[in-house]
Each structure stands twice: as structure tokens, then as C-alpha cells.
């Protein structure tokens, strides 16, 4: 006969197990609801994966992988990761740092002594953190115009190497695909091997990414989803042109489970030491000590107050987003085969649900006439003009020379921008007068305050 202590232990185990099962079931129902209510199963779709401590707890394919052939999406479909490629390039470079073959303070000139004088002082650190001042290439269409065919790294470098810098290296932050393309070229010079070959031989298979590869739209790839665009004419085929144009800033392709294997390979230190990985997941700084919301290949933010690292991407008709929660070892991957909705919105919602702190951005009704107090002309510290107006009971914000957004109230003085990740809160003085509008993403990135001038 079992002892009372044994029976008690079994009872508590039963309660714990039952509770976990209910929580898991609730999570599944909530995520299913997000997908079912947000996407049409007969249109382009994607794959969603949620893992905790390396174990998949939710994975679902939805929508169509190929509209013309009537092929439904499945979880083994291959997508273009787009700019999520940057973390692969970052880790490949940091691997050389761990090996003592390269330093974060090394300059471009050390590896490319014949490059233009304005590029040679730029450091590896500045390239990794988008603080180099290197602008995004403006004549990338010249490569696209060449049509199909294998591109060399030199051809990609030629799109930006002679452009002047946007600012003195280290003094500001500006997201630069060209900077990460230059990192890929430096990797080629250091390893004496083409970036594509290096990734396909030394990084992707080592990470256990069986279906991942350096992008090649000419090659026949089993299970690669077809890309689409939502346009004024409806759903149209997307033209990826030549994914190699993105080079080391956006050319890696793979599945959702491939990306999970990549994340696990980082945690198991297959490529770089964990202290260096933690540095990559830490906010970088400008030369004046000011912190930015980017590390080495990852954006550094938070969801419901809990730290996360995140990166998204888009290429042709593919869009992607992956969020990792270090404190909970939670990974969410969202891959779309269409452009028309932001994958980070779905990814952020899923992370919030997994954390037990779902977002609640539900529209509320404000007192009649209260919106008028927010109306007026606003200006950033840099001088950019904004206009916020109330019309027919709706509030909208418009940036001079930019777009126009509807603002939807969800709490006192708090608004969200529909179909974006941006939220904002109006700030008031001691007398209750509106003095500014502070905007940021739901993950605390891209903070921007505009001040009311009249």
C-alpha cells in the first residue's frame, strides 16, 4: 500500500500536469484565434512556430503556398528570411572575433586597403550596429536590371562604395543594408571563400538547418513557397528579381524549424561563446555613449516589460519576423509568403500570449469633443513637422512629406496605429494641456516625440 507522502506527491504532480495541459490548450486556442481571425485560408499565408526551451509547443501552417496550383501551406515550406540574414552574417563575423582573427575595433581599411578613403576608417563594430554612416545603396536597380545570373560580391559593393557617408562614423544610427553587405565582403576576404559557399558549408549545416541555403531564385528548391503581393488589383505574383542582390544583408532562405535549430545552435555555443552572444543582444552605443536599440544583428527591445531580441525581414513577396525572450528561452518565428501585413504584429502578439501578458489594444469610446484637445501642429526636435487633426470623430496624424495614419484610442491619452506596431501617448503639463505626443513600437523601439507648437 502506497504511503500518504507518496500519494500526496502524486496528487501534486497531477495538479501540476493538469494545470500545464490547460495552459497549453489555452495558448493553442488563443494563437489559433489570432490566425483564424486575421487570415483567409484560401489566400497566401505562412508558418508560425513557438518554442520554449528548445521544444516546439505550437506550430501551424496556414493559407496557400501556391495560389495558381492550389497548394496549401505546410510547415516544411521554405521562405526567404530577408533581413533576418543579418544575424547569420553577424555571428559569422563574431566567430572570427572569438578566434582572435578579427577585432571589433578593426577598420575596413585593414581588409580592403584599396577602398575609398571615407570607408577605410569605419570599424567592424560600426558596421554591425548600423552606426557606420554608410547609406543604403541608391542604384541597386542597376543590379536588378542585369536580370538573372550569379552576382559577385564586387558587383554588390559597387552599388554603394563610392557614395558619401550620411554622417561621421559612430555619431548616429541609421539602418544600412549596405553596411551588412560590406561585412559579408570582409568575411569573404578573411576566409578566402565566397560568402555563399561559406554559409552553405560552415554555418547553415553546422546549425542543423537541413533546408536552409544562400538564396538562389534560379535553383529548383523543394517546398519553396511562391511569393505574393496584395495590391489595388488584388493578389498578384511577387517578383523577387534576384535575391542575391541582398547578399549578406538578406539572402538566406529556410524553414521555420531551420530557424529554431539556428537559435539552438547559438545557445549551445556552436559558433560563438555565450558572453559574446550576450553582447550581441545588448544595446550598442554611439561615440558619445548614447545607447541605441540595436546590438550585433538584433534589435533590442521589450514586450510587456520583458526583454526581447528581435529581427524581421522582407524580400520580394516574403516577410519574416523572429523574437527571442532570453529570460524565458522562448522563440517565436513567423514567416509569410506575401506582403500586405506585418509579421511582427503576429509575432509580438504570440510572445505576449506565451508570457501570459497578452496585448489589449481594444478601441474605446472617448467623450464627445475630447479629440479636439489633441489637434494641432507638432514638431520634432530635428524640425520635422506633423499635423494631428480631428475630423468626423476620428483622429489622424500626418508627417510633412510622409504618410497619414489614423489614431485609435485604447486608454486615456493612449492611441494605436492600426495595422502597424506603433503606439503613442499624449503628454500633458501640470495644467492638463497637451504638450507632446510620444510614439514608439510595441517593443519599445523607434521612440519619437513630437512637440505641440500650436
C-alpha positions as CSV (number, residue, x, y, z in Angstrom):
1,X,0.0,0.0,0.0
2,X,1.4,3.4,-1.0
3,X,2.4,5.9,1.7
4,X,0.5,9.1,2.4
5,X,3.6,11.1,1.3
6,X,3.7,9.2,-2.0
7,X,0.0,9.7,-2.6
8,X,0.4,13.4,-1.8
9,X,3.3,13.7,-4.2
10,X,1.4,12.1,-7.0
11,X,-1.6,14.3,-6.3
12,X,0.5,17.5,-6.6
13,X,2.2,16.1,-9.7
14,X,-1.3,15.5,-11.2
15,X,-2.4,19.1,-10.4
16,X,0.8,20.5,-11.9
17,X,0.4,18.3,-15.0
18,X,-3.3,19.2,-15.4
19,X,-2.6,22.9,-15.0
20,X,0.2,22.8,-17.6
21,X,-2.1,21.0,-20.0
22,X,-4.9,23.6,-19.5
23,X,-2.3,26.4,-20.1
24,X,-1.0,24.8,-23.2
25,X,-4.5,24.3,-24.5
26,X,-5.4,27.9,-23.8
27,X,-2.3,29.0,-25.6
28,X,-3.2,27.0,-28.6
29,X,-6.7,28.3,-28.7
30,X,-5.6,31.9,-28.4
31,X,-3.0,31.6,-31.2
32,X,-5.4,29.7,-33.4
33,X,-7.8,32.6,-32.9
34,X,-5.3,35.2,-34.0
35,X,-4.6,33.3,-37.2
36,X,-8.2,32.3,-37.9
37,X,-9.5,35.8,-37.4
38,X,-6.6,37.5,-39.2
39,X,-6.0,35.4,-42.3
40,X,-8.1,33.9,-45.1
41,X,-7.1,30.3,-45.6
42,X,-7.7,30.4,-49.4
43,X,-5.1,33.3,-49.8
44,X,-1.3,33.4,-49.2
45,X,-0.3,32.6,-45.7
46,X,2.7,31.4,-43.8
47,X,4.1,29.3,-40.9
48,X,4.1,30.2,-37.2
49,X,6.4,28.4,-34.7
50,X,6.5,28.9,-30.9
51,X,9.2,27.1,-28.9
52,X,10.1,27.1,-25.2
53,X,13.4,25.8,-24.0
54,X,14.1,24.4,-27.5
55,X,10.8,22.4,-27.6
56,X,8.1,23.2,-30.1
57,X,4.9,23.9,-28.3
58,X,3.0,25.4,-31.2
59,X,3.5,25.1,-34.9
60,X,1.0,25.8,-37.7
61,X,0.9,26.4,-41.4
62,X,-2.0,28.4,-42.8
63,X,-3.1,29.7,-46.1
64,X,-1.8,28.8,-49.6
65,X,1.8,28.1,-50.6
66,X,0.9,28.4,-54.3
67,X,-2.3,30.1,-55.3
68,X,-2.1,29.2,-59.0
69,X,-1.6,25.5,-58.3
70,X,-3.9,25.3,-55.3
71,X,-1.1,24.1,-53.0
72,X,-1.8,24.6,-49.3
73,X,0.9,25.8,-47.0
74,X,2.7,23.2,-44.8
75,X,5.2,23.7,-42.0
76,X,8.2,22.4,-44.1
77,X,7.8,25.2,-46.7
78,X,11.0,27.3,-47.5
79,X,10.8,31.1,-47.2
80,X,13.3,33.9,-47.8
81,X,14.3,35.2,-44.4
82,X,15.2,38.6,-45.7
83,X,17.0,40.8,-43.2
84,X,17.0,38.1,-40.5
85,X,20.1,37.1,-42.6
86,X,21.9,39.9,-40.7
87,X,22.2,37.8,-37.5
88,X,23.8,35.0,-39.6
89,X,26.4,37.4,-41.0
90,X,26.9,38.9,-37.6
91,X,27.6,35.5,-36.0
92,X,30.0,34.5,-38.8
93,X,32.0,37.7,-38.2
94,X,31.8,37.4,-34.4
95,X,33.2,33.8,-34.8
96,X,36.4,35.4,-36.1
97,X,36.4,37.7,-33.1
98,X,36.2,34.7,-30.8
99,X,39.0,33.1,-32.7
100,X,41.2,36.2,-32.3
101,X,41.4,36.7,-36.1
102,X,39.5,39.9,-36.1
103,X,38.6,42.7,-33.6
104,X,35.5,44.8,-33.3
105,X,37.8,47.8,-33.5
106,X,39.4,46.7,-36.8
107,X,38.7,49.1,-39.6
108,X,37.5,48.4,-43.2
109,X,40.9,49.6,-44.4
110,X,42.7,46.7,-42.7
111,X,40.8,44.3,-45.0
112,X,40.2,46.5,-48.0
113,X,43.2,48.9,-48.2
114,X,42.3,50.0,-51.8
115,X,38.7,51.1,-50.8
116,X,37.7,54.8,-50.8
117,X,39.3,56.9,-48.1
118,X,35.9,57.7,-46.4
119,X,35.2,54.0,-45.9
120,X,38.5,52.8,-44.6
121,X,38.2,54.2,-41.1
122,X,34.8,52.6,-40.5
123,X,35.1,49.8,-37.9
124,X,33.6,46.3,-37.7
125,X,31.6,47.5,-34.6
126,X,30.1,50.3,-36.5
127,X,29.1,48.0,-39.4
128,X,27.5,45.5,-37.0
129,X,25.5,48.2,-35.2
130,X,24.4,50.4,-38.2
131,X,26.4,53.3,-36.9
132,X,28.9,53.5,-39.8
133,X,27.1,56.2,-41.8
134,X,27.2,54.0,-44.9
135,X,23.9,54.8,-46.8
136,X,21.7,52.2,-48.3
137,X,22.6,51.7,-52.0
138,X,20.5,54.0,-54.2
139,X,21.4,52.4,-57.5
140,X,20.5,48.8,-56.6
141,X,18.2,48.8,-59.6
142,X,21.3,48.6,-61.8
143,X,21.9,45.0,-60.5
144,X,18.2,44.1,-60.9
145,X,18.3,45.4,-64.5
146,X,21.0,42.8,-65.3
147,X,18.4,40.1,-64.9
148,X,19.0,36.6,-63.8
149,X,22.6,35.4,-63.3
150,X,25.0,34.9,-60.5
151,X,26.2,38.1,-58.9
152,X,29.7,38.7,-57.4
153,X,30.3,40.5,-54.2
154,X,32.2,43.2,-56.1
155,X,29.1,43.9,-58.1
156,X,27.1,44.4,-54.9
157,X,29.8,46.6,-53.4
158,X,29.8,48.8,-56.4
159,X,26.3,50.0,-55.6
160,X,27.5,52.0,-52.6
161,X,31.2,52.0,-52.2
162,X,31.6,55.5,-53.8
163,X,28.7,57.1,-52.1
164,X,29.5,59.7,-49.4
165,X,28.7,58.8,-45.8
166,X,25.5,60.0,-44.3
167,X,27.3,61.0,-41.0
168,X,30.6,60.7,-39.2
169,X,31.0,57.0,-38.2
170,X,29.9,56.4,-34.7
171,X,27.9,59.6,-34.2
172,X,24.5,58.4,-35.2
173,X,22.4,55.3,-36.1
174,X,20.8,54.6,-39.5
175,X,19.8,51.1,-40.6
176,X,22.1,50.1,-43.5
177,X,21.8,47.0,-45.6
178,X,24.9,48.2,-47.4
179,X,26.9,48.1,-44.2
180,X,26.0,44.4,-43.7
181,X,26.8,43.7,-47.3
182,X,30.3,45.1,-46.6
183,X,30.6,42.8,-43.6
184,X,29.9,39.9,-45.9
185,X,32.6,41.1,-48.3
186,X,35.1,41.4,-45.4
187,X,34.2,37.9,-44.4
188,X,35.0,36.7,-47.9
189,X,38.4,38.4,-47.8
190,X,39.2,37.0,-44.4
191,X,38.1,33.4,-45.1
192,X,39.2,33.4,-48.8
193,X,35.9,31.9,-49.7
194,X,32.7,33.3,-51.3
195,X,30.1,34.3,-48.7
196,X,27.5,31.9,-50.2
197,X,29.9,29.0,-50.1
198,X,31.0,29.8,-46.6
199,X,27.4,30.0,-45.3
200,X,26.3,26.8,-47.1
201,X,29.3,24.8,-45.9
202,X,30.3,26.2,-42.5
203,X,27.3,27.8,-40.9
204,X,23.9,26.5,-42.0
205,X,24.6,22.7,-42.0
206,X,26.5,23.0,-38.7
207,X,23.5,24.7,-37.2
208,X,21.3,21.7,-38.3
209,X,19.5,23.8,-40.9
210,X,18.8,21.0,-43.3
211,X,16.6,23.0,-45.7
212,X,18.4,26.4,-45.5
213,X,20.7,27.8,-48.1
214,X,22.1,31.0,-49.5
215,X,19.3,32.3,-51.8
216,X,19.2,31.4,-55.4
217,X,16.0,32.0,-57.2
218,X,17.2,30.2,-60.3
219,X,17.6,26.9,-58.5
220,X,14.8,24.4,-58.1
221,X,14.1,24.2,-54.4
222,X,11.7,21.6,-53.0
223,X,8.9,23.1,-50.9
224,X,9.7,26.7,-51.6
225,X,6.6,28.8,-51.2
226,X,5.6,31.1,-54.0
227,X,5.7,34.8,-53.1
228,X,2.7,37.2,-53.5
229,X,1.7,40.9,-53.1
230,X,-1.5,42.5,-52.1
231,X,-2.1,45.4,-54.4
232,X,-5.0,47.6,-55.6
233,X,-5.7,44.9,-58.2
234,X,-5.9,42.2,-55.6
235,X,-3.4,39.4,-55.1
236,X,-0.5,39.4,-57.6
237,X,2.6,37.3,-58.1
238,X,5.6,39.0,-56.5
239,X,8.8,39.4,-58.5
240,X,11.8,38.6,-56.3
241,X,14.1,39.8,-59.1
242,X,17.4,38.4,-57.9
243,X,17.6,37.6,-54.2
244,X,21.4,37.7,-54.4
245,X,21.2,41.5,-54.7
246,X,20.6,41.4,-50.9
247,X,23.8,39.4,-50.4
248,X,24.9,39.1,-46.8
249,X,22.1,41.5,-45.7
250,X,19.2,39.4,-46.7
251,X,19.7,36.3,-48.9
252,X,19.4,33.4,-46.5
253,X,16.3,31.1,-47.0
254,X,15.0,28.3,-44.9
255,X,12.0,26.9,-42.9
256,X,10.6,27.8,-39.5
257,X,12.2,24.8,-37.9
258,X,15.5,25.6,-39.5
259,X,15.4,28.9,-37.7
260,X,14.7,27.1,-34.4
261,X,17.8,24.9,-35.0
262,X,19.7,28.1,-35.7
263,X,18.6,29.6,-32.3
264,X,19.5,26.4,-30.5
265,X,23.0,26.3,-32.1
266,X,23.6,29.8,-30.7
267,X,22.6,28.8,-27.2
268,X,24.8,25.7,-27.4
269,X,27.8,27.9,-28.4
270,X,28.4,26.1,-31.7
271,X,29.8,29.3,-33.3
272,X,30.5,31.9,-30.7
273,X,30.9,32.0,-26.9
274,X,27.8,32.8,-24.9
275,X,29.3,36.1,-23.4
276,X,29.9,37.3,-27.0
277,X,26.3,36.3,-27.9
278,X,25.0,38.3,-24.9
279,X,27.0,41.3,-26.1
280,X,25.3,40.9,-29.5
281,X,22.0,41.0,-27.6
282,X,22.9,44.2,-25.7
283,X,22.3,47.7,-26.9
284,X,25.2,49.2,-28.7
285,X,26.4,52.8,-28.1
286,X,27.4,55.8,-30.1
287,X,30.8,57.5,-29.7
288,X,29.2,59.9,-27.1
289,X,27.9,56.9,-25.0
290,X,24.3,57.2,-26.1
291,X,22.7,53.8,-26.3
292,X,20.8,52.6,-29.4
293,X,18.1,49.9,-29.8
294,X,20.4,47.6,-31.8
295,X,23.1,45.1,-30.9
296,X,25.0,43.0,-33.4
297,X,22.4,41.8,-35.9
298,X,19.4,42.1,-33.5
299,X,17.0,44.8,-32.3
300,X,16.9,45.1,-28.5
301,X,13.5,45.8,-27.1
302,X,10.9,44.5,-24.7
303,X,7.4,43.1,-24.7
304,X,5.2,43.9,-21.7
305,X,8.3,44.9,-19.8
306,X,10.2,41.7,-20.5
307,X,13.5,42.0,-22.6
308,X,13.5,40.5,-26.1
309,X,15.7,40.5,-29.1
310,X,14.1,40.6,-32.5
311,X,14.6,41.0,-36.2
312,X,12.3,41.0,-39.2
313,X,12.9,40.9,-42.9
314,X,11.3,41.2,-46.3
315,X,12.4,40.2,-49.8
316,X,10.2,40.4,-52.8
317,X,6.9,38.8,-51.6
318,X,8.4,37.2,-48.5
319,X,8.2,38.7,-45.0
320,X,9.5,37.4,-41.7
321,X,10.0,38.1,-38.0
322,X,11.6,36.2,-35.2
323,X,11.5,37.2,-31.5
324,X,13.6,35.6,-28.7
325,X,12.9,36.1,-25.0
326,X,16.3,35.2,-23.2
327,X,14.9,35.2,-19.7
328,X,12.3,32.5,-20.6
329,X,14.0,30.8,-23.5
330,X,11.0,31.5,-25.8
331,X,11.3,31.8,-29.5
332,X,8.6,32.8,-31.9
333,X,9.1,32.6,-35.7
334,X,6.6,34.0,-38.2
335,X,7.2,33.5,-42.0
336,X,4.8,34.9,-44.7
337,X,4.8,34.3,-48.4
338,X,3.1,37.6,-49.1
339,X,3.4,41.3,-48.5
340,X,0.4,43.1,-47.1
341,X,0.5,42.6,-43.4
342,X,3.4,42.9,-40.9
343,X,4.6,39.6,-39.4
344,X,6.0,41.3,-36.3
345,X,2.4,42.1,-35.2
346,X,1.5,38.5,-35.1
347,X,4.9,37.5,-33.6
348,X,4.6,40.1,-30.8
349,X,1.0,39.0,-30.0
350,X,2.1,35.4,-29.7
351,X,5.1,36.3,-27.5
352,X,2.8,38.3,-25.2
353,X,0.3,35.4,-25.0
354,X,3.2,33.0,-24.2
355,X,4.3,35.3,-21.4
356,X,0.8,35.4,-20.0
357,X,0.6,39.1,-20.7
358,X,-1.5,39.5,-23.9
359,X,-1.7,42.9,-25.5
360,X,-5.1,44.6,-25.1
361,X,-5.3,47.2,-27.8
362,X,-9.1,47.5,-28.0
363,X,-10.7,50.7,-29.2
364,X,-12.5,52.7,-26.5
365,X,-15.1,55.4,-26.9
366,X,-13.9,58.9,-25.8
367,X,-16.2,61.7,-24.6
368,X,-17.6,63.8,-27.4
369,X,-15.3,66.6,-28.3
370,X,-12.3,65.3,-26.4
371,X,-10.3,64.5,-29.5
372,X,-10.1,68.2,-30.4
373,X,-7.7,68.8,-27.5
374,X,-5.1,66.6,-29.3
375,X,-5.4,68.5,-32.6
376,X,-2.7,70.9,-33.7
377,X,0.7,71.4,-35.3
378,X,3.6,69.4,-33.9
379,X,7.4,69.4,-34.5
380,X,10.3,67.1,-33.6
381,X,13.5,68.4,-32.1
382,X,15.1,67.9,-35.6
383,X,12.4,70.2,-37.1
384,X,10.1,67.6,-38.8
385,X,6.6,68.9,-39.0
386,X,3.5,66.9,-38.0
387,X,-0.2,67.7,-38.1
388,X,-2.8,66.0,-35.9
389,X,-6.4,66.7,-36.8
390,X,-9.8,65.5,-35.7
391,X,-12.4,65.0,-38.4
392,X,-15.8,63.2,-38.2
393,X,-14.9,61.8,-34.8
394,X,-11.6,60.3,-36.0
395,X,-8.1,61.4,-35.1
396,X,-5.3,61.3,-37.7
397,X,-1.6,62.2,-37.8
398,X,0.3,63.3,-40.9
399,X,4.0,63.9,-41.2
400,X,5.1,66.6,-43.7
401,X,6.3,64.7,-46.8
402,X,5.2,61.4,-45.3
403,X,2.2,59.2,-44.8
404,X,-1.0,59.7,-42.9
405,X,-2.2,57.5,-40.1
406,X,-5.4,57.0,-38.2
407,X,-5.1,57.1,-34.4
408,X,-7.4,54.8,-32.4
409,X,-7.8,55.3,-28.7
410,X,-7.3,52.3,-26.3
411,X,-6.7,54.1,-23.0
412,X,-6.7,57.7,-21.6
413,X,-4.4,59.7,-23.9
414,X,-3.1,56.4,-25.5
415,X,-3.6,55.5,-29.1
416,X,-2.5,52.8,-31.5
417,X,-1.9,53.0,-35.3
418,X,-4.0,50.2,-36.9
419,X,-2.0,47.6,-38.9
420,X,1.3,48.9,-37.5
421,X,3.4,48.1,-34.4
422,X,3.3,51.8,-33.4
423,X,1.6,53.1,-30.3
424,X,1.6,56.6,-28.8
425,X,0.7,58.5,-25.7
426,X,-0.1,62.2,-25.4
427,X,1.9,64.0,-22.7
428,X,0.3,66.8,-20.6
429,X,1.6,69.6,-18.5
430,X,0.6,70.2,-14.8
431,X,-2.5,72.2,-16.0
432,X,-3.6,69.2,-18.2
433,X,-2.8,70.8,-21.5
434,X,-1.4,68.5,-24.3
435,X,2.3,69.4,-24.9
436,X,3.6,66.4,-26.9
437,X,2.9,63.0,-28.4
438,X,5.4,60.2,-27.7
439,X,5.4,57.4,-30.2
440,X,7.2,54.0,-30.2
441,X,6.7,50.4,-31.3
442,X,5.0,47.9,-29.0
443,X,8.5,46.6,-28.3
444,X,9.8,50.0,-27.2
445,X,11.8,50.7,-30.3
446,X,11.9,53.8,-32.6
447,X,10.9,56.3,-29.8
448,X,10.0,59.6,-31.4
449,X,8.4,62.6,-29.5
450,X,6.7,65.4,-31.4
451,X,6.0,68.6,-29.5
452,X,2.9,70.7,-29.9
453,X,3.7,74.2,-31.2
454,X,0.1,75.5,-31.7
